[in-house]
Amino acid sequence: MFGKLFKKGKTDFYNDPICNYVVKICETYNKTDFLNRAIFDVEFCVVDTETTGLDINTAKIINLAAVKIKGFKIIDYYNVFINPGKSIDPESIKWHGITDEMVKDKPFVVEVMPEFVKFIRKSVIVGHHIRFDVDMISKELTETFGCALKQKYLDTMFIYTRGIAKKDDHVGLDFLLDLYKVKCNSRHTALGDAMATAEVFNKMVMQISDTCKTVRDLYELHREQT
């Protein structure tokens, strides 16, 4: 729907109706109070990105996915490949396998973000080592629409290390996949990792549901990290 309205690059802030649409969604989202919502009733979106590189100042998103959860069930998902308008770092290609050829005919990020923010607008964002992903998404939003995601987010690493293992440690997604016996199809793709992380998150939250009843309870497990 939105893609045909855009060309590569920034939108005309304040004068473009789609820009105003995205800004309004971001503003409403950032003001939403999720903290007192029961974990059984609230929507979560497990988000993951693949990028051209790891330097947030220069990297661009090339694959963006979100897996929506409600009531400990996956109810929907969003997945898109993006033309970054630049070459992908060869070292990054070794990691995720996404090449310049694979994304050269894909939409630009300015075409993608309206649909993405619409998809996640009623959800608490979740992910593994999620800060990088949220920072990348906010950077892309700022550069194209002049807005950013400013809601708190949940990191499965800290829920596990601080809330379950009770230790200040860092664990990778593969560790949690093994621990919770979750199979990941298409590892190191945004959708594959988001789907697997969603399954881990569901099992993890069910494990601590006797003591964690609300979104606030989950935030409290790693509030110092977010």
C-alpha positions in Angstrom: 0.0 0.0 0.0 2.6 2.5 1.1 5.5 1.5 -1.1 4.2 3.2 -4.3 4.0 6.6 -2.6 7.7 6.8 -1.8 11.0 7.1 -3.6 14.4 6.3 -2.1 15.5 8.7 0.7 13.9 10.9 3.3 10.3 12.0 3.2 9.2 15.7 3.3 8.7 16.1 7.1 5.4 17.6 8.1 4.0 17.9 4.6 3.8 14.3 3.6 0.6 12.5 4.8 2.3 9.2 5.2 5.0 10.8 7.3 2.3 12.3 9.5 0.8 8.9 9.7 4.0 7.3 10.9 4.8 10.1 13.3 1.3 9.8 14.9 1.7 6.1 15.3 5.1 6.5 17.0 3.8 9.3 19.3 0.8 7.2 20.3 2.9 4.1 20.8 5.5 5.9 22.9 2.7 7.2 25.2 1.0 3.8 25.7 1.0 2.5 29.2 1.8 -1.2 28.9 3.2 -1.7 32.5 0.1 -2.7 34.3 -1.2 -5.0 31.5 -1.5 -8.7 32.4 1.0 -10.8 30.5 -1.8 -13.1 29.4 -3.7 -10.2 27.8 -1.1 -8.0 26.3 0.4 -8.3 22.8 4.1 -8.9 22.5 6.1 -8.5 19.3 9.4 -10.3 19.1 11.6 -8.2 16.7 14.8 -9.0 14.9 16.9 -7.3 12.2 19.7 -8.2 9.9 21.9 -5.4 8.8 24.7 -4.4 6.4 27.2 -4.2 9.3 27.5 -3.9 13.0 28.4 -0.2 13.3 25.1 1.4 14.1 26.3 4.8 12.8 26.7 3.4 9.2 24.7 0.2 9.1 21.4 -0.2 7.4 18.6 -2.7 7.9 18.3 -5.3 5.2 15.9 -7.8 6.8 13.2 -6.9 9.4 10.8 -9.3 11.1 8.3 -9.2 14.0 6.4 -12.1 15.5 3.3 -11.2 17.4 2.3 -13.2 20.5 -0.8 -13.1 22.7 -1.8 -15.5 25.4 1.4 -17.4 24.8 0.5 -18.2 21.2 2.0 -16.8 18.0 -0.8 -15.1 16.2 0.8 -13.2 13.3 4.2 -12.3 11.8 5.7 -9.6 9.6 8.8 -10.1 7.5 10.4 -8.0 4.8 13.8 -7.7 3.0 15.0 -4.1 2.4 17.2 -2.5 -0.2 19.8 -0.6 2.0 21.0 1.6 -0.9 24.6 0.6 -0.1 26.8 -2.5 -0.3 26.6 -5.2 2.4 29.7 -5.8 4.4 31.3 -9.1 3.3 31.8 -10.1 6.9 28.1 -9.6 7.5 27.2 -11.7 4.5 29.2 -14.6 6.0 26.9 -14.3 9.1 23.4 -13.9 7.6 23.9 -15.0 4.0 22.1 -12.0 2.5 23.8 -10.6 -0.5 23.5 -7.3 -2.5 21.8 -9.3 -5.3 19.1 -10.6 -3.0 18.0 -7.1 -1.9 18.6 -5.0 -5.0 15.0 -5.1 -6.1 13.5 -4.9 -2.6 11.7 -1.8 -1.2 13.7 0.9 0.5 13.3 1.4 4.3 11.1 4.5 3.8 8.6 2.3 2.0 8.7 -0.4 4.8 8.5 1.6 8.0 4.8 2.6 7.7 3.7 -1.0 7.6 6.1 -2.1 10.3 5.0 0.6 12.8 1.4 -0.3 12.1 2.1 -3.9 12.8 3.8 -3.4 16.2 1.8 -0.3 17.4 -0.1 -2.2 20.1 2.7 -4.5 21.2 5.5 -4.7 23.8 8.7 -5.2 21.9 10.8 -8.3 22.8 14.0 -9.7 21.5 17.3 -11.3 22.3 20.1 -8.7 22.7 17.3 -6.4 21.5 18.9 -3.0 22.1 20.8 -3.1 18.8 17.7 -3.9 16.9 15.6 -1.2 18.5 18.4 1.4 18.1 18.7 0.4 14.4 14.9 0.7 13.8 14.8 4.0 15.6 17.7 5.3 13.6 16.0 4.4 10.4 12.7 6.0 11.5 14.5 9.2 12.6 16.3 9.5 9.3 13.2 8.9 7.2 10.3 10.2 9.2 11.8 12.2 12.1 10.4 10.0 14.9 11.7 7.0 17.0 10.5 4.2 19.2 10.9 5.3 22.8 9.0 2.5 24.7 10.8 0.2 27.0 11.5 -3.2 25.6 12.1 -6.7 27.0 15.3 -8.7 26.5 15.1 -12.5 26.8 18.7 -12.6 27.8 18.1 -10.5 30.9 14.8 -12.2 31.7 16.7 -15.4 31.8 19.9 -14.3 33.5 18.4 -12.0 36.1 14.9 -13.4 36.5 15.5 -17.2 36.2 19.2 -18.0 36.6 19.6 -15.2 39.2 23.0 -14.1 38.0 24.5 -11.2 36.1 25.7 -12.9 33.0 25.5 -12.8 29.2 24.1 -15.7 27.2 23.5 -16.1 23.5 20.4 -17.1 21.7 21.8 -20.5 20.9 22.2 -21.2 24.7 18.5 -20.5 25.3 17.5 -22.5 22.2 19.3 -25.5 23.6 18.0 -24.9 27.2 14.4 -24.7 26.2 14.6 -27.2 23.4 13.5 -24.9 20.6 14.5 -25.6 17.0 15.4 -22.6 14.9 14.7 -22.8 11.2 16.7 -20.3 9.1 19.1 -19.2 11.9 20.5 -15.7 11.3 17.6 -14.6 9.3 15.3 -12.0 10.9 12.2 -14.2 10.8 13.9 -17.4 11.7 15.5 -15.8 14.8 12.3 -13.9 15.8 10.2 -17.1 15.5 12.7 -19.0 17.7 13.0 -16.2 20.2 9.2 -16.0 20.4 9.1 -19.7 21.4 11.8 -19.2 24.0 10.0 -16.2 25.3 6.7 -18.1 25.7 8.4 -20.9 27.6 10.4 -18.5 29.7 7.4 -16.4 30.7 5.3 -19.5 31.5 8.1 -20.7 33.7 7.9 -17.6 35.8 4.2 -16.8 35.5 3.6 -17.6 39.2 5.6 -14.5 40.2 5.4 -12.4 37.1 1.8 -11.3 36.4 2.2 -8.0 34.6 4.5 -6.4 32.0 5.9 -4.3 34.9 7.0 -7.5 36.6 8.9 -8.6 33.5 10.6 -5.1 33.2 11.6 -5.3 36.9 13.7 -8.4 36.1 16.2 -6.3 34.1 15.2 -2.7 34.6 18.8 -1.7 35.2 19.7 -2.9 31.7 17.0 -1.0 29.8 
